[in-house]
Amino acid sequence: MKFDPLPWPGHPTIARAVRTPSHIALLGNFPPRRCGLATYTEDSWLALKAQTPAPRVDVYAMDDGQVDGYGPDISRLIPQDDVAAYHAAADAIDASGAQILWVQHEFGIFGGEAGSYLLGLVNRVTIPVAVTLHTILEQPNGSQRSVLEALLDRAATIVVMAEKGREILERVYAVDPAKVSVIPHGIPDRPQGDAAAARAKLGLPERPTILTFGLLSPDKGIADMIEAMPAIRSACPDAHYIVLGATHPHLVRHEGEAYREALVARVAELGLQDNVSFVDRFCELDELTEWLTAADVYVTPYRNPAQITSGTLSYAIGLGKAVVSTPYVHATEILSDDHGKLVAFRNPEALAAAVGGLLTDTEERAEVSARAYARGRTMTWPRNAEAVLTAMAPALRQRRHSLGKPVLNLAPIERMTDDVGMLQHSVFGIADRDHGYCIDDNARGLLLMAVADDLPVETRIRYAETYASFVQHGWNPDTAQYRNFMGYDRRWLEDVGSEDSNGRTLWALGVTAARAPSAPLRNWATMLYDQTIESIAKLGSVRTRAFAMLGAAAMVEVRRDAESEALLRDGIAMLSALLARNSRPDWAWFEIVLSYDNTRLPEALIRAGLALDDSDAVATGLEALDWIATQTSGHDGMFQPIGTEGFGEARETPALFDQQPLEAWAMIDACDAAWTASGDPKWLVRAEAAHDWFIGRNTLGVPIVDPATGECGDGLTSVSVNANNGAESVIAWQMGRRAFVRLSESAAPVQDPVENMANAA
């Protein structure tokens, strides 16, 4: 990489003829937090404010809970592990009028797995996003890759500090290099000071001085430099190595000062007490400049080859220091062409030779220092700020970011259906025959075809007949229950299915009897419903009973019969008793745990109450639904389904992940029942929130439904959408979308949010 006067190859041309942002939201660590990223963010902020004309720059600072005393320069603090705070910050950024969000990205400073909470912020704001990457992993784990790829996809402008960074982004992450700008770490524009004078000012002895600065941690390689000191002392007996910096706060949190104490002990073992000093403090820039000026040689013996940037290395070059470094990415580029010395990783012998050589050869040291200082003039903060503003300019022309506009089409259903029925699972978009079929999904398919009034009648009948045939074949007269799982070879894998699968099947039969598009289907469903209701009504699982109640409530809409009404009455009694038994002042629920298909329980109470004109059942169902809706509401009413990671934990705060499409569909259906019963507009708002979960208004801000294909992912994990498109999820979107459209139409003038977005565009 060349460091000629700006513009340098790979950098944006420094010309302010283009329109650059006049209002920037800047997100990252910030003082008084003590770390290199906080210093970088503050220096960037100051450099932007010093431009002419100066843009407005609002600072949004990450807060790890370990630092107090943030000042008035910060527009908003974002608690690292509070997911709602990211969404609130996004809304604040949009409301501020900022034209672009500039994110300083580093692993470990954002909450969620691999920093995934950041995605909820960047995907919620509607303005363009620029990202500066402070670490770029060539071998990320799965979570790191998912999060970073999503961030890179959202970013309109990506800034890296080394050419190698651009190459990694293109090779490893398939990023278009055209949207990547290479802008070196900025540095203060300071004169090349006198080392002896600086040592005197700091009260240091007049000795050949070596310096390393930074937050102490094992990856800094200080141990390697200590092992090199005996040989350096042999070449230069007065050599003085100063290790300047506090121990990294994360290390202190986990093990106290054990690492520093181990280094001090090793110095004593080697008899280096007169040659190695530890200065346990974090230095602000002006003080750090004095320490750097006092050094004859600056050393960065880091152990991480992938390190894209080092602020202190840049500062040392800017002050004209002779530098010895291991060949991590940033050092390899900035020290190229004899602007410093590179040595192998974890190699004390090589460190000793390079450092000792510079200490004893004053002429060579002066030449290296002069070349370093000249290179530093190309990296000053004013030039950095100019480059960043110019790199942001193209992003301002982008359309505002918004939720997707997914389509409903039959292709996902067709893909998962063969002449036997609906297959269960999918590997990405390919039906997985290894797992065969289940009556759960065929019952859901039957439900879909009963209510999908927008599809051609002949299409509904064709698919419904396939699912109906599967359901009919699933009935086992010997056990008086339905089987659930069938292999791809058409052999049943069990004699009795789960109680829930039996309840779902009766639900589907009741709805099909009431709403199927043909008389033969309605007649068939009524017959099988009548044949099986007695057995299923005896099953004791609470969700089984709720599913069965939904089927019975649908049936009594078209035919009043004693068995259906009895099932509804018994179900109301059961659910009401469970709610009374398990409720506490802070826990108004049927069970002591939250798990799957939660809102089907209050929905069943409401629909049963409506069917039987039981106002108490309706009121009880509405109260329970209101409580669970509160538990699944995030910032600004955003829908956050109960995460599967927390299933079965008694009276615990719901887990965030994994979030399932079934829960969003169930909430829409329950809100429809609540709206019918009460007319309260809050249920329309909550139904809209559950619907919008599918299209991107969710914890990570990513669409669960592919806007091009209508495929639905198998849930929202802690880092991304589950890319498989199984039957359960595909049907959940198809059912949830249609339920919301029907509710929107029945509750006019409430308008479908997808249509709102289309009109706005």
BAZA-112419 format. One record per residue (C-alpha): x, y, z. Coordinates in steps of 0.02 Angstrom, whole numbers, padded with zeros to 5 digits. Each point is the difference from the previous one (the first is absolute). Last residue first. Layout:
<pts>
X_Y_Z
...
</pts>
This chain:
<pts>
-02135_00227_-00104
-00129_00063_00125
-00138_-00096_-00088
00101_-00162_00006
00042_00028_00182
-00183_00027_00045
-00044_-00155_-00101
00120_-00102_00106
-00072_00083_00155
-00177_-00062_-00044
-00117_00144_00038
-00112_00027_00150
-00154_00091_-00069
-00063_-00136_00007
-00007_-00135_00135
-00068_-00139_-00108
00126_00034_-00137
00146_00005_00121
-00059_-00160_00085
-00014_-00091_-00167
00173_00061_-00051
00071_-00053_00168
-00073_-00174_-00013
00067_-00018_-00177
00176_00048_00053
-00005_-00114_00152
-00062_-00151_-00098
00128_00012_-00140
00138_00048_00122
-00039_-00144_00118
-00019_-00118_-00149
00180_00031_-00056
00061_-00015_00179
-00083_-00167_00035
00045_-00069_-00171
00187_00031_00014
00097_00142_-00079
00180_-00016_00062
00098_00163_00008
-00018_00022_00187
00002_00190_00005
00151_00077_00082
00107_00021_00156
-00102_-00051_00153
-00113_-00106_-00108
-00157_00059_-00088
-00109_-00141_-00063
-00021_-00133_-00133
00012_00126_-00141
-00153_00040_-00105
-00001_-00010_-00190
-00100_00135_-00088
00121_-00006_-00145
00062_00178_-00025
-00040_00077_00168
00080_-00146_00092
-00096_-00014_00163
00092_00010_00165
00052_00178_-00038
00144_00066_00105
-00012_00135_00134
00093_-00102_00129
-00137_00005_00133
-00143_00013_-00123
-00079_00121_-00122
00066_-00096_-00150
-00142_-00069_-00106
-00053_-00144_00111
00003_00104_00160
-00112_00122_-00093
-00146_-00119_00017
00025_-00014_00187
00009_00190_00016
-00155_00021_-00109
-00096_-00121_00111
00055_00101_00151
-00063_00162_-00076
-00165_-00078_-00050
-00018_-00071_00174
00028_00174_00074
-00151_00057_-00101
-00122_-00074_00128
-00152_-00070_-00094
-00023_-00120_00145
-00046_-00174_-00059
00043_00015_-00185
00159_00095_00043
00049_-00135_00125
-00030_-00139_-00128
00104_00091_-00130
00134_00032_00132
00006_-00188_00032
00020_-00038_-00186
00140_00129_-00017
00085_-00068_00157
-00008_-00179_-00065
00078_00051_-00166
00142_00088_00091
00028_-00148_00115
00003_-00126_-00143
00138_00102_-00082
00121_-00048_00140
00124_00105_00100
00159_-00085_00059
00038_00104_00099
-00048_00140_00118
-00031_-00105_00155
-00154_00045_00101
00029_00064_00177
-00020_-00150_00113
-00157_-00068_00082
00060_-00180_-00012
00124_-00031_-00141
-00080_-00128_-00117
00035_00090_-00163
00135_00132_00020
00111_-00044_-00149
-00158_-00014_-00106
-00020_00188_00004
-00170_00074_00044
-00047_00111_-00146
00063_00180_-00009
-00129_00113_-00083
00049_00184_-00005
-00111_00103_00115
00114_00153_-00001
00143_-00101_00074
-00043_-00181_00029
-00167_-00083_00024
-00012_-00189_00030
-00031_00007_00187
-00129_00138_-00026
-00092_-00106_-00126
00002_-00143_00126
-00087_00112_00128
-00128_00071_-00122
-00040_-00176_-00060
-00033_-00056_00178
-00117_00148_00031
-00090_-00027_-00165
-00024_-00185_00035
-00074_00035_00171
-00119_00129_-00073
-00056_-00119_-00138
-00026_-00142_00124
-00102_00116_00112
-00104_00059_-00147
-00059_-00176_-00043
-00105_00018_-00158
00041_-00181_-00043
00092_00035_-00163
00071_00165_00063
00063_-00082_00158
00077_-00142_-00100
00086_00126_-00113
00068_00098_00148
00055_-00152_00100
00083_-00078_-00153
00091_00163_-00037
00061_00005_00180
00084_-00171_-00025
00052_00022_-00182
00105_00147_00059
00136_-00113_00066
00033_-00101_-00158
00165_-00054_00076
00075_00020_00175
-00031_00107_00152
00011_-00083_00169
-00101_00002_00162
-00155_-00039_-00102
-00166_00086_-00034
00070_00176_00015
-00016_00161_00099
00174_00006_00076
00049_00159_00093
-00137_-00003_00133
-00002_-00190_-00010
-00100_-00114_-00114
00022_-00189_00000
-00163_-00060_00079
-00115_00132_-00071
00067_-00022_-00177
-00010_-00189_00013
-00180_00010_00060
-00050_00116_-00142
00084_-00113_-00127
-00088_-00156_00063
-00171_00080_00019
00008_00080_-00171
00056_-00165_-00074
-00144_-00094_00081
-00124_00126_-00071
00078_-00006_-00173
00007_-00190_-00005
-00181_-00006_00058
-00052_00120_-00138
00088_-00107_-00129
-00080_-00159_00066
-00174_00073_00009
-00008_00065_-00176
-00033_00173_-00072
00046_00005_-00183
00077_00137_-00107
00085_00112_00129
-00002_-00149_00117
00135_-00081_-00105
00121_00145_00011
-00013_00002_00190
00027_-00189_00001
00159_00016_-00102
00068_00138_00111
-00048_-00102_00152
00100_-00148_-00066
00154_00109_-00014
-00025_00063_00179
-00026_-00177_00069
00159_-00061_-00084
00087_00153_00068
-00051_-00042_00178
00044_-00184_-00015
-00140_-00110_00071
-00068_-00104_-00143
-00182_-00053_00026
-00067_00120_-00131
00108_-00087_-00128
-00093_-00164_00018
-00174_00077_-00011
00047_00115_-00143
00058_-00140_-00115
-00148_-00061_-00101
-00093_00165_00003
00153_00091_-00067
00025_-00137_-00131
-00179_00023_-00064
00004_00189_00007
00165_00004_-00095
-00070_-00113_-00137
-00157_00104_-00018
00098_00162_-00011
00118_-00077_-00128
-00145_-00067_-00104
-00089_00169_00013
00146_00096_-00074
00101_00154_00050
00032_-00053_00180
-00064_00124_00129
-00100_-00082_00140
00046_-00183_-00017
00178_00052_-00040
00008_00106_00158
-00061_-00145_00107
00114_-00125_-00086
00152_00111_00022
-00034_00020_00186
-00028_-00188_00017
00171_-00027_-00080
00084_00126_00112
-00066_-00089_00154
00064_-00168_-00061
00171_00073_-00038
00003_00077_00174
-00036_-00168_00081
00152_-00072_-00087
-00027_-00136_-00128
-00052_-00179_00035
00048_-00154_-00101
00171_00063_-00048
00119_00012_-00148
-00136_-00019_-00132
00067_-00068_-00163
-00015_00106_-00156
00183_-00027_-00053
00031_00184_00038
-00031_-00045_00181
-00162_00043_00089
-00016_00093_00165
-00163_00049_00085
-00122_-00143_00031
-00174_00052_00046
-00096_-00072_00146
-00132_-00132_00031
00136_-00126_00039
-00062_-00139_-00114
-00092_00123_-00112
00165_00084_-00050
-00037_00162_-00092
00150_00054_-00104
-00075_-00062_-00164
-00135_00132_00017
00128_00135_00034
00103_-00050_-00152
-00155_-00003_-00111
-00051_00170_00065
00170_00071_-00041
-00014_-00058_-00181
-00182_00054_-00013
00044_00172_00068
00133_00023_-00134
-00119_-00033_-00145
-00147_00090_00081
00099_00158_00031
00066_00001_-00177
-00173_-00026_-00074
-00069_00142_00104
00131_00123_-00062
00097_00077_00145
-00055_00161_00088
-00121_-00094_00113
00145_-00086_00089
-00103_-00056_00152
-00032_-00186_-00029
00160_-00022_-00100
00103_00064_00145
-00087_-00108_00129
00033_-00156_-00105
00183_00048_-00011
00003_00020_00189
-00074_-00175_00017
00131_-00062_-00121
00134_00083_00105
-00054_-00081_00162
-00038_-00166_-00086
00184_-00024_-00031
00102_-00041_-00154
00171_-00067_-00049
00157_00049_00093
00124_-00064_-00129
-00104_00078_-00140
00067_00173_00035
-00086_00125_-00115
00129_00116_-00076
-00011_00187_00035
00130_00005_00139
-00003_-00179_00057
-00186_-00026_00023
-00106_-00092_00126
-00170_-00076_00021
-00063_-00061_-00169
-00181_00044_-00038
-00101_-00141_-00077
00015_-00165_-00090
-00010_00065_-00180
00136_00128_00038
-00003_00164_00095
00147_00103_00064
00041_00087_-00164
-00183_00034_-00039
-00021_00086_00167
00155_00107_-00028
-00059_00042_-00179
-00176_00052_00051
00032_00184_00007
-00016_00135_00130
00118_00143_-00031
00118_00092_00112
00014_00189_00003
00155_00029_00105
00014_00121_00144
00088_00163_-00034
00170_00076_-00037
-00005_00171_-00081
00057_00004_-00179
00185_00023_-00030
00070_00166_-00060
00078_00039_00169
00105_-00157_-00015
00102_00077_-00141
00065_00136_00119
00060_-00113_00141
00171_-00030_-00078
00023_00187_-00020
-00038_00029_00183
00121_-00137_00052
00140_00066_-00109
-00017_00177_00064
-00001_-00065_00179
00159_-00099_-00028
00087_00148_-00079
-00041_00107_00152
00053_-00145_00114
00175_-00014_-00072
00048_-00152_-00103
00104_00068_-00145
00119_00092_00118
00035_-00166_00086
00095_-00064_-00150
00127_00140_00019
00020_-00039_00184
00031_-00183_-00035
00133_00038_-00130
00090_00116_00121
-00008_-00128_00141
00071_-00138_-00110
00145_00113_-00047
00032_00052_00180
-00001_-00181_00059
00123_-00047_-00137
00120_00136_00058
-00022_-00042_00184
00053_-00181_-00025
00004_-00073_00177
-00183_00025_00044
-00059_-00046_-00174
00098_-00163_-00001
-00058_-00048_00174
-00180_00022_-00051
00018_-00105_-00158
00110_-00137_00073
-00097_-00013_00162
-00168_-00011_-00089
00067_-00136_-00114
00061_-00101_00151
-00164_00028_00093
-00100_-00081_-00142
-00186_-00012_00039
-00046_00070_-00171
00142_00034_-00124
00084_00169_-00014
-00040_00159_-00096
00108_00157_00012
-00057_00176_-00045
-00031_00116_-00147
00112_-00111_-00105
-00119_-00011_-00150
-00142_-00072_00104
-00028_00053_00179
-00180_00059_-00025
-00052_-00152_-00101
00076_-00142_00101
-00040_00089_00163
-00186_00010_-00039
-00012_-00183_-00050
00099_-00078_00140
00185_-00018_-00039
00078_00011_00174
00067_00172_00036
00155_00106_00022
-00027_00186_-00019
00123_00146_-00013
-00107_00146_00055
-00043_00146_-00112
-00143_00072_00102
-00131_-00052_-00129
00077_-00174_-00007
-00024_-00017_00188
-00179_00062_-00012
-00039_-00127_-00136
00073_-00140_00105
-00101_00064_00148
-00160_-00008_-00100
00026_-00179_-00053
-00103_-00062_-00146
-00041_-00154_-00101
00052_-00127_00129
-00012_-00166_-00094
00175_-00062_00048
-00043_00007_00185
00157_-00021_00106
00048_00181_00027
00183_00047_00027
-00036_00186_-00025
00166_00086_00041
00048_00185_00000
00185_00042_-00004
00084_00157_00064
-00146_00039_00113
-00027_00168_00087
-00109_00064_-00143
-00116_-00147_00026
-00015_00041_00185
-00036_00183_-00034
-00128_-00044_-00133
-00085_-00118_00123
-00020_00147_00119
-00086_00104_-00133
-00106_-00147_-00060
-00069_-00059_00166
00103_-00129_00091
-00064_-00156_00087
00106_-00048_00149
00106_-00140_00070
00176_00051_-00046
00102_-00161_-00004
00189_00013_-00008
00128_-00117_-00079
00190_00023_00002
00046_00015_00183
-00121_-00138_00053
00066_-00113_-00138
00065_-00143_00107
-00082_-00130_-00112
-00106_-00068_00144
-00043_00178_00050
-00065_00042_-00173
-00101_-00162_00003
-00082_00052_00164
-00049_00168_-00073
-00079_-00088_-00149
-00097_-00119_00113
-00060_00146_00106
-00065_00088_-00156
-00098_-00156_-00049
-00070_-00031_00175
-00063_00179_00017
-00183_-00046_00025
-00051_-00161_-00084
-00167_00024_-00087
-00039_00184_00023
00184_00048_-00010
00011_-00085_-00169
-00153_00093_-00065
00072_00163_00066
00164_-00023_-00097
00146_00026_00119
00056_00181_00007
00134_00066_-00115
00184_00033_-00024
00127_-00141_-00010
00167_00092_00005
00157_-00089_-00061
00162_00085_00055
00162_-00044_-00089
00152_00046_00104
00096_-00160_-00043
-00025_00019_-00190
00050_-00157_-00095
-00005_-00115_00153
-00155_00092_00062
-00086_-00037_-00165
00043_-00185_00022
-00074_-00002_00176
-00149_00103_-00061
-00068_-00121_-00131
-00097_-00105_00127
-00083_00161_00060
-00047_00039_-00180
-00084_-00168_-00020
-00097_00024_00163
-00062_00169_-00062
-00083_-00088_-00148
-00155_00109_-00002
-00108_-00156_-00017
00024_-00039_00184
-00086_00159_00060
00062_00169_00062
-00092_00153_-00065
00122_00093_-00110
00175_00073_-00011
00167_-00079_-00039
00157_00104_00021
00189_-00023_-00018
00117_00128_00075
00188_00022_-00015
00037_00082_00168
-00018_00174_00075
-00105_-00048_00150
-00185_00045_-00007
-00071_00152_00090
-00135_00024_-00131
00070_00169_-00054
00177_-00072_-00002
-00056_-00143_-00110
-00085_00123_-00119
00159_00104_-00012
00103_-00156_-00040
-00123_-00057_-00134
-00004_00167_-00093
-00163_00030_-00091
-00058_-00032_-00178
-00137_00130_-00016
-00182_-00052_00023
-00143_-00025_-00124
-00106_-00121_00101
-00029_-00169_-00082
-00138_-00079_-00103
-00008_-00186_-00034
00017_-00030_-00187
-00148_00020_-00119
-00035_-00142_-00120
-00175_00022_-00073
-00112_-00150_-00034
-00158_00020_-00108
00093_-00041_-00160
00076_-00155_00078
-00169_-00088_-00013
-00003_-00110_00154
00014_-00188_-00025
00033_-00029_00187
00163_-00099_-00006
00081_00059_-00161
-00074_00175_-00020
00004_00044_00184
00173_-00075_00019
00069_00103_-00145
-00076_00160_00070
00080_-00034_00167
00168_-00035_-00081
-00006_00176_-00069
00004_00064_00177
-00107_00114_00106
-00171_-00061_-00052
-00154_00106_-00038
-00163_-00073_-00065
-00134_00109_-00080
-00182_-00047_-00036
-00003_-00120_00145
-00148_-00119_00017
00088_-00143_-00089
00157_00029_00102
-00100_-00010_00162
-00087_-00160_-00054
00166_-00077_-00052
00076_00051_00166
-00139_-00080_00102
-00003_-00163_-00096
00190_-00015_-00008
00020_00030_00187
-00134_-00129_00038
00077_-00133_-00112
00177_00024_00062
00109_00124_-00091
00157_-00055_-00092
00065_00154_-00091
-00064_00113_00138
-00005_00186_-00034
00032_00110_00153
-00020_00189_00011
-00134_00006_-00134
-00068_00174_-00037
-00183_-00010_-00050
-00109_00123_-00095
-00189_-00014_00012
-00133_00086_-00104
-00155_00069_00089
-00155_-00101_00045
00061_-00060_00168
-00071_-00170_00051
00125_-00108_-00094
00148_00089_00078
-00072_-00013_00175
-00062_-00179_00001
00161_-00052_-00085
00100_00071_00146
-00084_-00128_00112
00099_-00133_-00095
00165_00040_00085
00072_-00175_-00026
-00144_-00067_00106
-00092_00146_00075
00071_00165_00060
00123_00113_-00089
00178_00037_00057
00076_-00172_-00023
00038_00001_-00186
00042_00173_-00065
-00102_00111_-00112
00006_00189_00000
-00170_00039_-00077
-00035_00157_-00101
-00187_00034_-00018
-00047_00117_-00142
-00114_00150_-00031
-00039_00039_00182
-00171_00081_00023
-00004_-00033_00186
-00160_-00105_-00011
00089_-00135_-00099
00141_-00007_00126
-00122_-00004_00146
-00096_-00143_-00080
00161_-00098_-00023
00049_00038_00180
-00166_-00071_00061
00030_-00159_-00100
00174_-00019_00072
-00065_00034_00176
-00127_-00140_-00019
00141_-00127_-00015
00075_00050_00167
00169_-00088_00009
00114_00144_-00053
-00094_00141_00084
-00014_00133_-00136
00044_00175_00059
-00074_00147_-00096
00050_00170_-00067
00174_-00003_00076
00090_00167_00008
-00083_00033_00167
00121_-00113_00094
00010_-00183_00047
00051_-00012_00182
-00018_-00183_00040
00085_-00154_-00073
-00027_-00187_00025
-00179_-00015_-00064
00056_-00053_-00173
-00068_00161_-00078
00010_00027_-00188
00000_00183_-00048
-00114_00088_-00123
00089_00161_-00051
-00089_00130_-00106
00107_00085_-00133
-00057_00162_-00083
00106_00028_-00153
00137_00131_00000
00019_00110_-00154
00147_00002_00011
00055_-00152_00100
00048_00012_00183
-00159_-00089_00057
00047_-00149_-00109
00173_-00010_00080
-00072_00010_00176
-00123_-00141_-00034
00134_-00108_-00081
00114_00029_00150
-00141_-00048_00118
-00038_-00160_-00096
00184_-00047_-00008
00024_00028_00186
-00152_-00107_00040
00065_-00135_-00117
00170_00000_00083
-00073_-00031_00170
-00043_00098_00155
-00182_00048_00019
-00001_00183_00052
-00002_00009_-00148
-00097_-00075_-00147
-00040_-00172_-00068
-00093_-00002_-00165
-00141_00083_-00098
00011_00165_-00094
-00162_00078_-00065
00048_00121_-00138
-00077_00165_-00057
00071_00103_-00144
00038_-00150_-00109
00106_00028_-00155
-00062_00067_-00166
00140_-00015_-00128
00115_00147_-00035
00087_-00044_00164
00147_-00081_-00088
00112_-00123_00087
-00011_-00146_-00119
-00057_-00152_00096
00145_-00113_00045
00056_-00155_-00095
00158_00080_-00062
00045_00155_00101
-00086_00168_-00021
00088_00062_00100
00189_00012_00018
00083_-00167_-00032
-00029_-00141_00123
00002_-00143_-00123
-00067_-00173_00047
</pts>
